[in-house]
Amino acid sequence: MNHYIGLISVICFNFLLMGCSGMRTLGSGSSVSRKLVYIDDAKNGFILEANRSLVKLNANGDEMFRYDFEIPVFKTGMYNGLQFYAFNESFQRFFILDKYLNQITSIDFSMHFPNIVEHPVLDGNQSIWLFNRNENKVQRWTTQFSILTETQNLDLIIPGVSIDQIFIRKNIVYLVDFDKGLYEFDFTGQLVAQHLLPGIAEEVQIDGDRLYFYQTGKWYFINLSDSLMSPKVVLSFEDQSNKDIVNGIFFNNSFYYWNENTSEVKMIDFAVGK
């Protein structure tokens, strides 16, 4: 059995997908790969199936909406629970959906850039932040491709940085380098802070003021409002190879993950200090 630090209980989350109390299933027993990618404030779950379909389930496990992508997508995100986005880097295609999983737009970056772009994300102003490797800059564009903001060449600011992830929080753009840590930029493109966290193994997550990162079998967190805080362990997994429990979602001080063996989402409540 896996052991968890700060664990109160492990329970089947009541909106999903099999067992627990005879809830309806979502392809129970099939070989389709599924991943929980988002939970909203209403406890609706967003499931990515085989990297081709996004399914939104309500708190009773009922399928509410579904969207089938025309190509596989591998990077996904949600901004403020209102707009979902997904990206295929090889095809340079970026999809934006509303919360009902209606397509708002589909963007082909290859029509606008001579080289590939990486890690596009939405902000609250209907703008797209992305890493332009050709210019070695992080840039902010409108969906009509007028440039709004860009950083300097990153080698002039953070020599040798490698961009593995970009995310937005409270008008701050975070660049994540798995080998070094993360860097905060304001919306004018200026570097304002950095957090040295070498050896990050999975994409970092934000839940409120807490930033969670994974290293060697353990999820840690720091409080972004407390620059002096040292990282604290919040969850520790004995079986580090079990991707089910690594690829989960932090939401309202709980951890949710998709269990492939039982075709259900499980929730871990934990208690951690501030």
Secondary structure, DSSP 8 states (H G I E B T S, - for coil): ----TTEEEEEE-TTSSSSTTT---SSTT----EEEEEE-TT--EEEEETTTEEEEE-TTS-EEEEEE-SS---EEEEETTTEEEEEETTTTEEEEEETT--EEEEEEGGGT-SS-EEEEEE-TTSEEEEEETTTTEEEEEETT--EEEE---HHHHSTT----EEEEETTEEEEEETTTEEEEEETTS-EEEEEE-TT--S--EEETTEEEEEETTEEEEEETT-TT---EEEEE-S-TT-HHHHS-EEETTEEEEEETTTTEEEEEEE----
